[in-house]
Each structure stands twice: as C-alpha cells, then as structure tokens.
C-alpha cells in the first residue's frame, strides 16, 4: 500500500432520536474509537463500510469517493476488512475456507498468525466464541484490504487470551499499514493498540489525538477518566513487576516485558502509612490537583508518578494540597499486566 493513502470521513447520520456527526482523516495508522455505550462508535464503522444507506456527506479513500453527493459505492467494492460483533462466519465452510473468502492468496499465513492452523478443518458450530472471533479477524486481514474496521475485536475472547490476540492484531496491522479503526470500551486497549484515539460522545467527536495529547488536556469528564488511566512500561518477574524505580506486586501471572495499568480510582491516599501493609504502598508528593470535574484528579510524584481520582469529600478527609506528602497504596489485584 502507498504510504500516502488516507481515509477522509465527513458524514452525518440520523435515525429516530440519534444523530451522528463525524469529521476526521485517517492515514496509514491505527485509530482507537472510544466512547460511552450508545455514543455512535459502531454506527461510524457501519457508515464507512457502506452498511448505513441513510448516511450523508462524503467518505473518500485515496482520492476515490466511496460516498459523495448521495452516491454510495457498494460495500463489496470498498476493499474493507471488517469484523463486527456478529462474526458472520459461513456455517457450511470450515475455518480455512472462511478465512480464504474474498482472497486469491494462500490463507495459510493468516491461519498461522492467529493460531488457527490446528483448527483449519473445523466448522463454526464446533468453535468456541473466541475461536470464531479469531477466524473472523483472520478473514478480514487475509483480504489484504485498503481499510480495516474492527468493532470490539476482543469482546468474545477469554480474558486470558486477550493479550495474545491484541498483540496478533497489532502485528497484523503493522504488516498491512493501512487506515484502521478499532472500536473498544477498554481504556488499556485503546492506549496500547491505538496510535491515535478518537472519542465519540452523544454522536459527536469530543476529542481526537494521541494518548499523551488527551492526557494533557482532557476536554470532558469521560476523557479525563479514560486517559487518566496510569500506563507504564515494565518487566514482570517472579520477584515482582519492575517499573522505573519501584517494584510492584500484581495478582496477574504474566512474565516478561509488560504494559502495566492502574486505574486512577484504584489509587488510595493516606495521611500515614496504611494499616495492614498493602502490597503496594509508597510515599509521594501531590504535584497537581484538578477539581474541575466531578472527581478530584491528582498527580502524585514519587518512585512511580501516578494519577489518582478521589471524591471531593475524600480529598478533604486527607487534608492535603499541592506540595504535601501523602502515602499512596494500590492493591495487587488492581495492578493489571498485558504483554508487550
């Protein structure tokens, strides 16, 4: 694929009491699409795929209009690899034949890439939900598409399997290097799989940028909660999880290079070292405090810089302000690990 290929989207969609208005451009990159339930994330993908005839505006790929002036190119002519929450596997075809649909190339590389080689002769009725999902994803990539659309690709997969499949998807997207949109409700997933994040709330884009850009200036309470997720690069060993100048304990059993995520709401603050000796506790200084949203958002500098969100009443109970020292604690079960 040419490195300049761009998907330009400027659409409106209305139905019943719902309206969607999106304007964005996507180059050869992976964009995570996030937002509350019912915000319009899946509808956006369906519009791009040509599955919503009521969509108006324009969709242009590499200078070629897919939608313009009320004229829409049929879905089958848009060269899109897509996976929606219904995997749409053909029940009369085995795994290998499903993956081979729509491509003249040998599907073996994609069967191997998504660990489906041993399942190649099975039919959909004899697959687990996760195996069906992997088959649908492999089929989408096997088409060598110009654009990739994935709607909650990990939703049907067991929690233990998700990090592996996430990495497989990332590797496959790196091979194709085409415009890709991935809908997700998981903050950690959006932060690790997306080079960019598009936030949709109530049918409109409220923010569009990198994780760092969104973290610096969250524009809504939802975005503040989303990107407030603490994300670190670390190494997990039998002795603990090594992150910067600290060693953390985690309930997850992953070993090796990892992404470490801690939700701000999982961070507790104390005026003195907490009783019971939580497995993760350290002292830090409040570097900044933002009380403009429903929850107070604090940045605490220490061995690990961390963001905490607490109620205004909880902050008052601690009685600390910017510059004050506080104890930070996080339960081991709240230190989540993902392979990287």
FENSULFEN-V40682 format. One record per backbone hydrogen bond with DSSP energy under -0.5 kcal/mol. NH is the residue of the N-H (numbers start at 1). CO is the residue of the C=O. Records with the same first field share a line. If there is no record, write none. Layout:
NH = CO / CO
This chain:
5 = 2
7 = 26
8 = 6 / 60
9 = 24
10 = 58
11 = 22
12 = 56
13 = 20
15 = 18
18 = 15
20 = 13
21 = 203
22 = 11
24 = 9
26 = 7
29 = 27
31 = 29 / 180
32 = 30 / 196
33 = 182
34 = 32 / 198
39 = 36
44 = 40
45 = 41
46 = 42
47 = 43
48 = 44
49 = 45
50 = 46 / 47
51 = 46
52 = 46
53 = 51
55 = 52
56 = 12
58 = 10
59 = 67
60 = 8
61 = 64
62 = 6 / 60
64 = 61
65 = 63
66 = 59
67 = 59
68 = 71
71 = 68
72 = 70
73 = 66
77 = 74
78 = 75
81 = 147
82 = 80
83 = 149
84 = 86
87 = 85
91 = 89
93 = 90
95 = 119 / 122
96 = 120
98 = 94
99 = 95
100 = 96
101 = 97 / 98
103 = 100
109 = 106
110 = 107
111 = 107
112 = 108
113 = 109
114 = 110
115 = 112
116 = 111
117 = 111
119 = 116
120 = 117
122 = 119
124 = 93
126 = 123
127 = 124
132 = 128
133 = 129
134 = 130
135 = 131
136 = 132
137 = 133
138 = 134
139 = 135
140 = 136
141 = 137
142 = 138
143 = 139
144 = 141
146 = 79
147 = 79
148 = 179
149 = 81
150 = 181
151 = 83
152 = 150 / 183
155 = 152
157 = 154
161 = 158
162 = 158
163 = 159
165 = 161
166 = 162
167 = 163
168 = 164
169 = 165
170 = 166
171 = 167
172 = 168
173 = 169
174 = 170
175 = 171
176 = 172
177 = 173
179 = 146
180 = 29
181 = 148
182 = 31
183 = 150 / 181
184 = 33
187 = 185
190 = 186
191 = 187
192 = 188
193 = 189
194 = 190
195 = 30
196 = 30
197 = 209
198 = 32
199 = 197 / 207
200 = 34 / 198
201 = 204
203 = 39
204 = 201
205 = 21
206 = 199 / 204
207 = 199
209 = 197
214 = 210
215 = 211
216 = 212
217 = 213
218 = 215
224 = 220
225 = 221
226 = 222
227 = 223
228 = 224
229 = 226
230 = 262
231 = 229
232 = 260
234 = 232 / 258
235 = 242
236 = 256
237 = 235 / 240
240 = 237
241 = 248
242 = 235 / 240
243 = 241 / 246
245 = 303
246 = 243
248 = 241
251 = 332
252 = 335
256 = 236
258 = 234
259 = 338
260 = 232
261 = 336
262 = 230
266 = 263
267 = 264
268 = 266 / 329
270 = 327
277 = 274
282 = 328
284 = 326
285 = 301
286 = 324
287 = 285 / 299
288 = 299
290 = 297
291 = 289
293 = 295
296 = 310
297 = 290
298 = 296 / 308
299 = 288
300 = 298 / 306
301 = 285 / 299
306 = 300
308 = 298
309 = 264
310 = 296
315 = 311
316 = 312
317 = 313
318 = 314
319 = 315
320 = 315
323 = 286
324 = 321
326 = 284
327 = 270
328 = 282
329 = 268
330 = 280
334 = 331
335 = 332
336 = 261 / 334
338 = 259
340 = 257
